[in-house]
Amino acid sequence: MTNRVLQPGMSRRRLIGTGLAAGAGALFAPSLARAQARQIKIGYVGSLSGIRAIFGEAERWTLERMQRLVADGLTINGVNYAVELVIRDNQSDPTRSASIAQELVMRERCHLILAQDGDGGAQVAELADVRGIPTISTMVPWQAMFFPRGGDPAVGFPYFFHFFGGADGALLNFVQMMDMVDTNRKVGTLYLDNDAGAGLMHPQFGLPALLSQFNYQEVAAGPFQIATNDFSAQIARFAREETDILSGFLFPDHFIPFWNQVRQAGLSPKAVIVAAAFLFPGGVNALGESGNGVATEVWWSPAFPYGSSLTGQTAAALAAEWEETTGAQWTQPLGYGHALWEIGLGALASAEDPTDRDAIRDAIAGFDRETVVGRVNFASSPVRSVAITNMVGGQWQRRGGRHESELLVVNNVSDPSVPVEAEMITMGGA
């Protein structure tokens, strides 16, 4: 295999010196011949550094394992193919993502592109469709990747595919978790002023509509700018209206000062259910004891009862391997970063010709398989080019275990096969 990685740290000796878990052979038989006359080139773009690097925290670890998996090539339909991975870090920069898109599509002429980062996927999508390069992206609500490009659910896109849950699924979990706590049904909301925030606060399709449908009263503080660190005006309004619940869309860097100011103002919400702020352990642990009980959407966790089609590992086993080898707590993107390769390599394995881009596109369009994040079904999706995955609701609870806080599934209405791990607890006061 030829590896060209812009970021250092993974030597070929290290890659070949350690092996993947048994079970990879279920898809790809080991090569019996060293000679490889044909080559498959796979491009990859991810947020390995920069402001969105927290979403790519597990990516280097996953990439190292995928590099080992294809080190001796892939044997598909009795033919062994050398594999070249062209791995690029977009540094969480949309401008750099655009440059990488040009490189992977125009210069490298990859057979397949995998985009872990939403910005990277968005930049590659248009060019890939025009130039006929099959591309798969993830980790952005599907609506945000589909409709801004003028997508028609009945038609989809020529070569671009996306798999992830929807904003509607996340918000439905929010309201269902609110119903688990005894409150006055007043919800204070505030949203970061960006595209995602605008979608979540949309009066017809966002959280306001669901709150109304479920008989909650919204106390809307509206959008705030990304540089905001003073939330006193919003908090004063929540205090006047005596809101028992806080919700909306904030990054951890926003929520931490917001929460400190909430505490200083003497507010004691009974439920805090926010998008983005509580996806990762670090943002929750920074809140200390006062963060016990904050809740969020869960795209993936070790509780998911699914297994990898590449390694045979369960979700729990994948998370355990990550924690054992890195010493870090599992994180939600770990599952989706792995599943991205399950779909990409699975499509190559089932394509009539894994070097023919149209054949690869057709194989992705027909993909319907269980992965470590659950069923990924492009074949019969109601939205062409999109595989909609399930989300459940989770709450961070401090239980005195191995980790300071644990993200536990408390609501599984959207996917009953995921076991409920704990009851929703009322916040202990801010």
C-alpha positions in Angstrom: 0.0 0.0 0.0 1.2 3.5 -0.7 0.4 6.0 2.1 0.7 9.7 1.6 -0.2 11.5 4.8 0.4 15.1 5.3 0.5 14.8 9.1 3.5 12.9 10.6 3.4 10.3 13.3 2.5 7.0 11.7 5.6 5.1 10.4 5.2 2.2 8.0 7.1 0.0 10.4 4.6 0.8 13.1 1.6 0.3 10.8 2.7 -3.2 9.6 4.1 -4.3 13.0 0.6 -4.5 14.6 -2.5 -6.2 13.3 -6.2 -5.5 13.2 -8.7 -7.6 15.1 -9.6 -10.9 13.6 -12.7 -10.7 11.4 -11.5 -8.3 8.7 -11.2 -11.3 6.4 -15.0 -11.6 6.4 -14.9 -8.9 3.7 -11.4 -9.0 2.3 -9.3 -12.2 1.9 -5.6 -11.9 2.5 -3.4 -11.6 -0.6 -1.7 -14.8 -1.7 0.3 -13.0 -4.4 2.6 -10.0 -3.8 2.2 -8.7 -7.3 -0.5 -6.1 -7.6 -1.3 -5.0 -11.1 -4.3 -2.8 -10.3 -4.7 0.0 -7.9 -7.6 1.7 -6.0 -7.1 5.2 -4.8 -9.1 6.4 -1.8 -9.2 10.0 -0.8 -9.9 11.2 2.8 -10.6 14.6 4.3 -11.2 15.2 8.0 -10.9 17.8 10.7 -7.7 16.5 12.3 -6.8 19.9 13.7 -8.3 23.3 14.2 -11.6 24.4 15.8 -13.5 21.3 14.9 -10.7 18.9 15.8 -12.7 17.6 18.7 -14.9 15.9 16.1 -11.8 14.3 14.7 -10.2 13.3 18.0 -10.4 9.6 17.2 -9.7 9.9 13.5 -5.9 9.3 13.6 -6.5 6.2 15.6 -9.1 4.9 13.1 -7.0 5.9 10.1 -4.0 3.9 11.5 -6.2 0.8 11.8 -7.6 1.3 8.3 -4.1 1.7 6.9 -3.1 -1.6 8.4 -6.3 -3.3 7.1 -5.4 -2.4 3.5 -1.6 -2.6 3.8 -1.4 -5.8 1.6 -4.1 -4.6 -0.7 -7.7 -5.8 -1.1 -8.7 -9.0 -2.7 -12.1 -8.6 -4.4 -13.6 -11.2 -6.7 -10.3 -13.1 -6.8 -8.3 -10.0 -7.9 -5.8 -8.3 -5.6 -5.7 -4.5 -5.8 -3.1 -2.3 -4.3 -4.6 0.5 -2.2 -3.4 4.1 -2.0 -4.8 6.3 0.7 -4.6 10.1 0.1 -5.3 11.5 3.6 -5.8 15.2 4.1 -6.4 17.4 7.1 -8.6 20.4 6.3 -7.6 22.0 9.6 -11.3 22.9 10.2 -10.9 25.6 7.5 -13.5 25.9 4.7 -11.0 27.5 2.4 -8.5 24.7 2.9 -11.4 22.2 2.4 -12.0 23.8 -1.0 -8.4 23.4 -1.9 -8.4 19.7 -0.8 -11.5 19.1 -2.9 -9.7 20.3 -6.0 -6.7 18.2 -5.1 -8.6 14.9 -4.5 -11.0 15.3 -7.4 -8.9 17.0 -10.1 -5.3 16.1 -9.4 -5.5 12.8 -7.6 -8.6 11.5 -9.5 -9.5 9.3 -6.5 -11.8 6.4 -7.2 -13.6 7.1 -3.9 -13.6 10.0 -1.4 -14.5 9.7 2.3 -15.3 13.0 4.1 -15.4 12.7 7.9 -15.9 16.5 8.4 -19.0 18.4 7.3 -17.1 21.3 5.9 -14.9 18.9 3.9 -17.9 17.0 2.6 -19.7 20.2 1.5 -16.7 21.5 -0.4 -16.1 18.1 -2.2 -19.7 17.4 -3.0 -20.3 19.8 -5.9 -17.0 19.1 -7.6 -17.3 15.3 -7.1 -20.8 15.3 -8.7 -19.6 17.2 -11.7 -16.4 15.1 -12.1 -18.0 11.8 -11.3 -16.1 10.9 -8.1 -18.2 8.8 -5.6 -18.0 10.6 -2.2 -19.4 9.6 1.2 -19.7 12.1 4.1 -21.1 12.0 7.6 -21.3 13.7 11.0 -23.6 16.5 10.0 -27.4 16.4 10.2 -28.5 15.1 6.7 -30.7 18.1 6.1 -27.8 20.5 6.4 -25.9 18.6 3.7 -28.8 18.0 1.4 -31.1 21.0 1.1 -28.6 23.8 0.8 -27.4 22.2 -2.4 -31.0 22.2 -3.7 -31.4 18.4 -3.2 -34.6 16.7 -4.3 -35.4 13.7 -2.0 -36.8 11.8 -5.0 -33.7 12.4 -7.1 -30.6 12.8 -4.8 -27.2 13.6 -6.3 -25.2 11.9 -9.0 -22.1 10.8 -7.0 -22.5 12.3 -3.5 -23.8 10.3 -0.5 -24.3 11.2 3.1 -25.2 9.1 6.2 -26.2 10.6 9.5 -29.3 11.3 11.7 -31.5 14.3 11.1 -32.0 17.5 13.2 -35.6 16.5 13.6 -34.5 13.3 15.3 -32.3 15.1 17.7 -35.0 17.6 18.6 -37.6 15.0 19.1 -35.3 13.3 21.6 -35.0 16.7 23.4 -38.7 17.1 23.9 -39.1 13.4 24.9 -36.5 13.9 27.6 -38.2 17.1 28.8 -41.3 15.0 29.3 -39.3 12.8 31.7 -38.9 15.6 34.2 -41.6 17.3 36.3 -41.4 21.0 35.3 -43.6 24.0 34.7 -43.1 23.4 30.9 -41.4 26.7 30.3 -38.3 26.4 28.1 -35.7 29.1 27.8 -33.9 28.8 24.5 -30.9 30.5 22.8 -29.0 29.6 19.7 -25.6 30.3 18.1 -26.2 32.5 15.1 -24.9 30.2 12.3 -26.6 27.9 9.7 -27.1 25.1 12.2 -28.5 27.4 14.8 -30.9 29.0 12.2 -32.2 25.5 11.3 -32.7 24.5 14.9 -34.6 27.7 15.8 -36.7 27.6 12.6 -40.3 28.4 13.7 -41.8 25.7 11.4 -39.2 23.0 11.2 -37.0 23.5 14.3 -37.4 23.2 18.1 -40.1 25.9 18.5 -42.6 23.9 16.4 -41.9 20.7 18.5 -42.2 22.6 21.8 -45.6 24.0 20.7 -46.7 20.5 19.6 -45.8 19.0 22.9 -47.5 21.9 24.9 -44.3 23.7 26.1 -44.0 27.4 26.4 -40.9 28.7 24.7 -39.1 31.7 26.2 -36.9 32.6 23.2 -33.8 34.6 23.7 -33.0 34.4 20.0 -29.6 34.0 18.3 -26.2 35.2 19.7 -23.0 35.9 17.9 -20.1 33.5 18.0 -17.9 35.9 19.9 -20.5 36.3 22.7 -19.4 35.6 26.3 -21.8 37.8 28.2 -25.3 36.2 28.4 -26.7 38.4 31.2 -29.6 39.7 29.1 -30.7 36.3 28.1 -30.4 34.9 31.6 -32.3 37.9 33.1 -35.2 37.0 30.8 -35.2 33.4 31.7 -35.2 34.4 35.4 -38.2 36.7 34.9 -40.1 34.0 33.1 -39.1 31.3 35.7 -38.0 28.8 33.1 -37.5 25.3 34.5 -35.8 24.0 31.3 -32.9 25.4 29.2 -32.4 24.3 25.6 -31.0 25.4 22.3 -27.7 25.2 20.5 -24.3 26.2 22.0 -20.8 25.0 21.6 -18.9 24.1 24.8 -16.9 27.4 24.7 -20.2 29.2 24.9 -22.0 27.0 27.3 -19.3 27.1 30.0 -19.5 30.9 30.5 -23.3 30.8 30.0 -23.6 28.2 32.8 -21.3 30.1 35.1 -23.5 33.2 34.7 -26.6 31.1 35.2 -25.3 29.9 38.6 -24.2 33.4 39.6 -27.7 34.6 38.9 -29.2 31.9 41.2 -31.2 30.1 38.5 -31.8 26.4 39.2 -33.2 24.7 36.0 -34.5 21.2 36.4 -33.5 20.1 32.9 -30.7 21.4 30.6 -30.9 19.7 27.2 -28.7 21.4 24.6 -27.4 20.5 21.1 -23.6 20.5 20.6 -22.5 21.6 24.1 -22.6 18.1 25.7 -21.4 15.8 22.9 -17.9 15.3 24.4 -16.6 14.5 27.9 -14.3 17.4 28.2 -17.1 20.0 27.9 -19.1 18.3 30.5 -16.3 17.6 32.9 -15.4 21.3 32.8 -18.7 22.0 34.5 -17.8 20.0 37.6 -20.6 18.8 39.9 -23.0 21.3 38.6 -23.0 19.6 35.2 -24.5 16.4 36.6 -27.6 15.7 34.6 -27.1 17.8 31.4 -28.5 16.0 28.4 -28.0 15.8 24.7 -28.6 13.7 21.6 -26.7 10.5 21.2 -25.7 9.4 17.7 -23.5 6.5 19.0 -22.4 4.9 22.2 -21.0 1.6 23.5 -24.6 0.7 24.4 -25.5 0.4 20.7 -26.2 -3.3 20.0 -24.5 -3.3 16.6 -21.2 -4.6 15.2 -18.6 -3.7 12.7 -18.7 -5.4 9.3 -14.9 -4.8 9.0 -13.6 -6.1 12.4 -16.5 -8.0 13.8 -16.3 -5.8 17.0 -19.3 -4.7 18.9 -19.8 -1.0 19.6 -18.8 -1.8 23.2 -15.6 -3.6 22.1 -14.6 -0.7 19.8 -15.0 1.8 22.6 -13.1 -0.4 25.0 -10.2 -0.8 22.5 -10.1 3.0 22.1 -10.0 3.6 25.9 -7.4 0.8 26.5 -5.0 2.0 23.8 -5.4 5.8 24.3 -6.4 6.2 27.9 -9.1 8.6 26.8 -12.8 8.3 27.3 -14.8 7.1 24.3 -16.4 9.8 22.2 -19.3 9.7 19.8 -17.4 10.4 16.5 -15.4 7.2 17.1 -18.4 5.1 15.9 -19.1 7.2 12.8 -15.5 7.5 11.8 -15.3 3.7 11.8 -18.6 3.3 9.9 -17.4 5.6 7.2 -14.8 3.1 6.3 -17.3 0.2 6.6 -19.4 1.8 4.0 -16.6 2.8 1.7 -14.7 -0.5 1.8 -17.9 -2.4 1.7 -19.0 -0.6 -1.5 -15.7 -1.4 -3.1 -16.0 -5.0 -2.2 -19.5 -5.3 -3.8 -18.8 -3.2 -6.9 -18.7 -5.0 -10.2 -15.4 -3.3 -10.8 -13.8 -1.4 -7.8 -11.8 0.7 -10.2 -14.9 1.9 -12.1 -16.3 5.0 -10.5 -19.8 4.4 -11.8 -19.8 0.9 -10.4 -18.6 2.2 -7.0 -21.4 4.8 -7.1 -24.0 2.1 -7.9 -22.6 -0.1 -5.0 -23.0 2.8 -2.6 -26.5 3.5 -3.8 -27.4 -0.2 -3.2 -25.7 -0.4 0.2 -27.9 -1.7 3.0 -26.0 -3.3 5.9 -25.6 -3.2 9.7 -22.6 -1.2 10.8 -21.2 -0.3 14.2 -23.6 2.7 14.3 -26.6 0.7 13.2 -28.3 0.0 9.9 -27.1 2.2 7.1 -29.6 1.9 4.2 -29.1 3.9 1.0 -30.9 1.3 -1.1 -34.4 2.0 0.1 -34.0 5.4 1.8 -36.9 7.8 1.4 -34.3 10.4 0.5 -32.1 9.4 -2.4 -28.3 9.7 -1.7 -29.0 9.8 2.1 -29.0 7.0 4.7 -30.8 8.3 7.7 -29.5 6.8 11.0 -31.2 6.8 14.4 -30.4 9.0 17.4 -31.4 8.4 21.0 -31.4 10.7 24.0 -28.6 10.6 26.6 -27.8 12.3 30.0 -24.4 12.8 31.6 -24.5 11.4 35.1 -21.7 11.3 37.7 -21.7 7.8 39.2 -18.3 7.5 40.7 -17.1 5.0 38.1 -14.0 4.9 35.9 -14.9 8.3 34.3 -15.9 11.5 35.9 -19.1 11.6 34.0 -20.8 8.9 31.8 -23.2 9.6 28.9 -26.0 7.1 29.5 -29.0 6.4 27.2 -32.2 7.5 28.9 -34.5 7.7 25.9 -34.7 5.1 23.1 -38.1 5.8 21.5 -36.5 6.3 18.1 -34.5 3.1 18.3 -35.9 0.6 20.9 -33.1 -1.9 20.1 -30.7 0.4 22.0 -31.1 -0.4 25.7 -32.0 2.3 28.2 -29.1 2.5 30.7 -30.5 4.9 33.3 -33.5 6.9 34.3 -33.5 10.7 33.5 -32.6 12.5 36.7 -33.7 16.0 37.6 -30.9 18.5 37.7 -29.6 19.2 41.2 -29.7 22.9 40.8 -27.3 25.2 39.0 
